[in-house]
Amino acid sequence: MITSSLPVRCLLLAALLPCLLRTVAAAPASAASPASPATPATPAVAPTAAIDIARQLNDAFIEVADRASAAVVVIKVAHKPDAIHANSEDNPFFEFLPKEFRKQLEEEMEKQKKRERSGGGRREPVFDGQGSGVVIREDGYILTNRHVVDGADKIKVRFRDGKEYDAEVRGVDKKSDLAVLRIATKGLPILKFADSSKTRVGEFAIAIGAPFDLDYSVTFGHVSAKGRNQIIRDPSMDQDFIQTDANINPGNSGGPLVNIAGEIIGINTLIRGMRTGIGFAIPANLARDIGERLILEGKYVRSWLGVAIQSLSENPEYRALVKGVSDGVVIKEITPDGPAASSELKPFDVVTAVDGRAVTTSQMLKNEIRGKKVGSSVVLDVNRGGKNIKVNVKPSEWPEAPEVAFRKPQRTDEVEDADLGLTVRTATKALADEFKVKLTEGVIVTAVESDGIAEKKGLKPGDIIKEINQTPTPTTKAFSAVVKAADLKKGLILNFVTKGVSKFEVLRDDE
């Protein structure tokens, strides 16, 4: 079992290395060469000491790589017939692969299709996929990527000493792309998890895995960024990533990214182009939590609020309109029939804390909610129109495909607002039926002017405007009064329902 850390001395060497190398470079040439053919070389004291420390740092890297590799496994996968084709279609990671590797994989997929067509019955499994993994419990539990083992008919894992075992999938979590395997053995070497919240940009990072079938390749670099959360544009993904310049290639997936102490700081998952030096790893804290739940229960249940959010710091337009708070997370949309829809939460509320823990980014809010117990009440600190309030919400289990319900409007006299570029009526049941939406209090948009402000913000006929600048607009009269009092140059906040989703937009006349 790998449990001990390197001596503190080795950790200090990493910080001293740049200074040491400068010392060596600055040493006079005569100090490193004989004064004459008859005179033996006499190294200067300072360069010798610096080189000695550099050698110790070199030995530290060797020691980490050697010890950590003992807990890394090579994963071989034989896929079910046509499974690899189906997986590529719904896997967000497939399109993220470098073009040359994706082409190679597609060619392999086509070859497999031909084999299956001409096979004429059940044949021996063909191990056509490979990845990496890391042992996290001595009784045979291995953490890897879900996409490494997805659609597997048979799985084998091999250790550095050549021992090979059949493996079974204990559980997978699609949203994080993590999976846990189990092999029937005990007394395995393991790697411990670091606290990835304390991982710092600039620290050493070492990647171990089997890229391109080159087993137990070790590359090292640095943590080049943290909190990368817009890598995959898939709403089902709910975590951020650690970015590293340690060289990661196809086949490294599922293997560990470790620090100089030999602890896991991330699980290698993605690359951005071949030979770019830009790779991404799932942070250790999330990987540990999900891995433990998969071991215990075989699945990971997420809590969910049913909202679309954006950090206040990401949108200067919102910051200019929000009063009394400079950091927080803006509620952009509220999903109908989601937990937040039955709470007092509203679009354009700014969440600043969850159960007393401050949140300043979208990812921080997601992280806080994710681990909450389904059905238990959480208290959100919310800024609404400059006032601080508390909102109670009971998260539910994150559905695979949230149902979309539709709300209904009403009706009355028609009002056309040329500045906004839309026409509205007070919502009535008859008008709701006409637009085939469900009834809710507000004014319904009956027409939208082409290239107007409203159209540019995505409003369309059938949308129901409920508030402007957080003032209710139950009738066209109330709508007109609020719009008249608003300053379109500064912008107005429009809360509305579109296809059953509560959301807001900021309408402004920029001309």
GUMI-141050 format. One record per residue (C-alpha): y, x, z. Coordinates in steps of 0.5 Angstrom, whole numbers, plus 500, padded with zeros to 3 digits. Each point is the difference from the previous one (the first is absolute). Layout:
// residues N
YXZ
...
This chain:
// residues 511
500500500
507503498
504498506
504507502
507502497
502506498
504505505
507498501
501507497
498498493
505494500
505505502
498504494
502495495
507499502
501508500
497501493
506500496
504505505
494504500
499500492
508502500
499506504
494502496
504500494
506503503
496506502
502507496
496502495
499507503
497497506
494497497
499506495
498507502
506505500
496505496
493501498
498504506
503496505
496494502
503493500
503498506
502492500
506498503
499496507
504494498
496499493
494501504
501495505
502495495
494501496
496499506
503494502
499497492
493502500
499496507
503494496
496501494
494500505
502494503
500496493
493503499
498497507
503493499
496500493
494502502
499496507
503493496
496501494
494499505
502493501
501498493
495497495
499499493
499493498
496498494
500493497
495496495
504494498
497493499
499498493
507499497
503501507
505505498
503496495
501494504
503505505
505503496
503494498
502498507
501506503
507502501
498508500
497500493
507499497
503505504
495506498
503505495
499498493
495506498
495498506
501493498
498501493
494504503
498495504
500494495
496504496
495501505
500492501
499499493
494505500
497496506
501493497
496503494
494503505
500493503
499496493
495505498
496501507
496494499
499499507
501503507
500507500
501506505
507500502
505504497
505504504
506499496
506500505
502506506
505500505
501503507
500498507
500502507
496499506
504497506
494498505
494505501
495494500
501500492
506496499
504503494
507498497
502499493
504496495
498493498
501502493
495506500
494495502
502494497
495496496
494505503
493499498
498506504
504506504
498507502
504504504
499508500
502505506
502507498
494503503
496496494
497494505
501493496
499493503
500493497
506496503
502493500
507497500
501498507
507496498
506501495
507498501
503498493
507500502
500507503
495503495
496502506
492500501
495502505
493503498
494500505
494505500
494501504
501506504
504502506
503507503
505501494
506504500
506496500
508500499
505498505
506495498
507503501
505495502
503500493
507497503
501507502
498503494
506504497
503501493
499507499
494501504
494503497
495496496
493501498
496496495
492501500
496496495
496500494
505500494
496500493
493501503
503506503
497499507
504502506
506503497
506501505
507500498
506501504
508498500
504496504
502493502
505499495
502493503
498494504
501492500
499500492
499492499
502499493
494504497
496494498
503493498
495496503
502495505
493500503
502507502
503501507
500507502
504506498
498507498
501507502
502504494
497507500
501506495
493502502
496500493
496493500
496498494
495495498
494501504
504502506
501492502
497498507
501508502
504502506
507503500
500504506
505504504
500507502
496498507
495497495
501493502
501494495
507498498
498496494
494498495
502502493
500494496
505501494
503505495
506499496
498503493
496507499
503506503
506497502
499502508
501493502
495497504
499494505
496499506
499494505
503502506
495502506
502494505
499495495
494503497
497501507
502493502
497497494
494504501
498498507
501493498
495501494
495503505
500495505
501493496
499502493
506498497
508501502
504493502
507501498
505495504
505497495
507497500
501497493
506503498
503505495
505505503
505506499
503505504
507499501
501507499
497500493
505495497
508501501
501493498
497497506
503505505
507498497
498493502
497501507
504499506
498504507
494504497
500506496
492501500
494495500
496496495
503495495
495493499
501499493
495495499
495495504
493498498
499493500
494498505
501507503
501502507
507501500
501493496
499497506
504504505
508500500
500506496
505499494
501504493
506506501
498500508
500508502
494502504
502506505
494500504
493497501
498499508
505505502
498505495
506502495
499499493
505503494
495500494
496495497
494505501
501500507
500493501
494499496
497505504
502496507
497494497
494503497
496501507
502494503
495495503
499494495
503494503
504504506
507499500
505505499
507500501
505503495
507502501
504497495
507501497
503493497
507500498
502505505
497497506
493503503
495495501
492500502
495497495
493498502
495501495
492500500
497504495
494498496
495503496
502503494
497496494
497503494
504495496
506496503
500493498
507498497
502493502
506497497
506497503
504493498
507499499
505494501
506497495
507498500
506501495
500506496
504506501
501505495
503507502
502504494
501507505
493500502
498497493
495495503
500492501
497497506
499493503
498498507
492500500
497493500
493498499
501497493
503507498
495504504
494496496
504501493
500508502
493499503
502504506
499497507
506497504
504505505
507499502
505503496
503500493
496501494
502504494
500496494
502505495
502507499
505503496
497506495
503507502
503496506
500503507
495496503
495501494
501508501
497499507
494496497
502493502
497494496
500493499
496497506
502505505
503497507
506503503
500499507
505504503
506504498
503506504
495497505
503493500
496494499
501497493
496493501
505497494
504501494
506499505
498505505
498505494
507499497
504501506
496507502
501503493
507498500
501504507
496506498
503506496
495501494
503507499
497502507
494497499
497493503
493500503
495495496
494497504
496496496
492498498
497502494
493498498
499498507
502507503
507501504
504506498
507502499
505503495
507503501
504497494
506504499
506500494
500508498
505499495
